[in-house]
Amino acid sequence: MTFRAAIDIMPLPALLDPQGKAVSSNMHNIGLANIGNVRIGKHITLEVEAANLAEAEEQVKLACEKLLANQIMEQFEFQVEAVELVA
């Protein structure tokens, strides 16, 4: 079966986010002073072949832990769903 994963990787809450801070501090320059505390991360989508949902989730988790996220500085969460085949 083919599964599609949507992964969000964000800086840990306790760590500084220089990109987010720069965007937050410039919101007022474009007339959006009511927006603040911006955090910038990554969104990754991928497809995985697996026998079932649990196996697909385990593969995505391993990919995040071993390659996609730096767990010292980032946290991740993901959703996995089966890809519908169009006949």
Residue pairs with C-beta under 8 A, 6 or more apart in sequence:
1 49
1 50
1 51
1 52
1 56
1 82
1 83
2 47
2 48
2 49
2 82
2 83
3 47
3 48
3 49
3 50
3 53
3 56
3 80
3 81
3 82
3 83
4 45
4 46
4 47
4 80
4 81
4 82
4 83
5 44
5 45
5 46
5 47
5 48
5 56
5 60
5 78
5 79
5 80
6 43
6 44
6 45
6 78
6 79
7 42
7 43
7 44
7 45
7 46
7 60
7 64
7 68
7 76
7 77
7 78
8 41
8 42
8 43
8 76
8 77
8 78
9 41
9 42
9 43
9 44
9 64
9 68
9 69
9 74
9 75
9 76
10 39
10 41
10 74
10 75
10 76
11 17
11 20
11 39
11 40
11 41
11 73
11 74
11 75
12 73
12 74
12 75
15 73
17 38
17 39
17 40
19 40
20 37
20 38
20 39
20 40
21 38
23 38
23 40
24 35
24 36
24 37
24 38
27 33
27 35
27 36
27 38
41 74
42 68
44 68
46 60
46 63
47 83
48 56
48 59
48 60
48 80
50 56
50 59
53 80
53 82
56 80
57 78
57 80
60 78
60 80
61 78
64 76
64 78
65 71
68 76
69 75
69 76
